[in-house]
Amino acid sequence: MLINFKMAAAPARSRLVIVGRKPVFRYVTASITLLNRGFKEVELVARGRNIPLCVDTVEMLRNSFKKDIKVKNISIWSEEFSMNGRPRRVSYIKIIIEQP
């Protein structure tokens, strides 16, 4: 039995790269893999202290690996929650890159 899958039918979350504490090259590799699988857009999301790592990932992609990548959108926001009875605010960034 052969099953045909279409990339357009894939959920939007499958093109998401969550940037954490691992080395930047892991996220570059994940992004390149998604782009090579046929996704036109990839979302990179980071929070807190990992925001500079997310920006470094996009810059490494643009300058070293895929010269034709464009930054489609950058969103920043923060969420407030309480930890141990004190309010905390955590910043987020989402960078959407696209390949023509």
C-alpha positions in Angstrom: 0.0 0.0 0.0 1.5 3.3 -1.1 0.3 6.5 0.7 0.9 9.9 -0.9 1.4 12.9 1.4 1.3 16.5 0.3 3.3 19.2 2.1 0.5 21.7 1.9 -1.7 19.4 4.0 0.9 19.2 6.8 0.0 21.2 9.9 1.7 24.6 10.5 3.5 23.4 13.7 5.6 20.9 11.7 7.5 23.9 10.3 8.4 25.2 13.8 11.9 25.2 15.3 11.9 26.0 19.0 15.3 27.5 19.9 16.6 26.5 23.3 20.0 25.9 25.0 21.7 23.6 22.4 24.4 24.8 20.1 23.3 27.1 17.3 24.3 24.6 14.6 21.6 22.2 15.8 18.9 24.8 15.0 20.5 25.7 11.7 20.5 22.0 10.7 16.8 21.7 11.7 15.9 24.8 9.7 17.8 23.6 6.6 16.1 20.2 6.9 12.6 21.7 6.9 13.5 24.0 3.9 14.8 21.0 2.0 11.7 19.0 2.7 9.7 21.5 0.7 8.5 24.0 3.3 8.5 27.6 1.9 8.4 29.1 5.4 10.0 28.1 8.7 9.2 29.7 12.1 11.9 30.0 14.7 10.7 30.7 18.3 12.7 31.5 21.4 12.1 33.0 24.8 14.1 34.7 27.4 17.9 34.2 27.3 17.6 32.2 24.1 16.5 35.1 22.0 20.1 36.0 20.9 20.6 32.4 19.9 17.5 32.5 17.7 18.8 35.7 15.9 22.3 34.0 15.5 20.6 31.0 13.9 18.8 33.2 11.3 22.0 35.2 10.6 24.0 32.0 10.2 21.4 30.6 7.8 21.3 33.8 5.7 25.1 34.5 5.6 26.6 31.0 5.4 24.2 28.4 4.1 21.2 29.6 2.2 21.9 33.0 0.6 18.4 33.3 -0.8 16.5 33.2 2.5 14.5 36.3 3.4 13.1 37.3 6.8 9.4 37.5 6.3 8.3 38.6 9.7 9.7 39.2 13.2 7.3 39.3 16.2 8.2 40.1 19.8 6.0 39.9 22.8 6.1 39.2 26.5 4.0 37.2 28.9 3.5 37.8 32.6 3.0 35.1 35.1 3.6 34.7 38.8 6.3 32.5 40.3 6.4 32.1 44.1 3.9 34.9 44.5 6.0 37.4 42.5 5.1 38.5 39.0 7.6 37.5 36.3 7.7 38.7 32.7 9.2 36.5 29.9 10.0 37.9 26.5 9.5 35.9 23.3 10.6 36.3 19.7 9.3 34.6 16.5 11.2 34.9 13.3 9.6 33.6 10.1 12.0 33.0 7.3 11.0 32.1 3.7 12.7 30.6 0.7 11.6 31.7 -2.8 
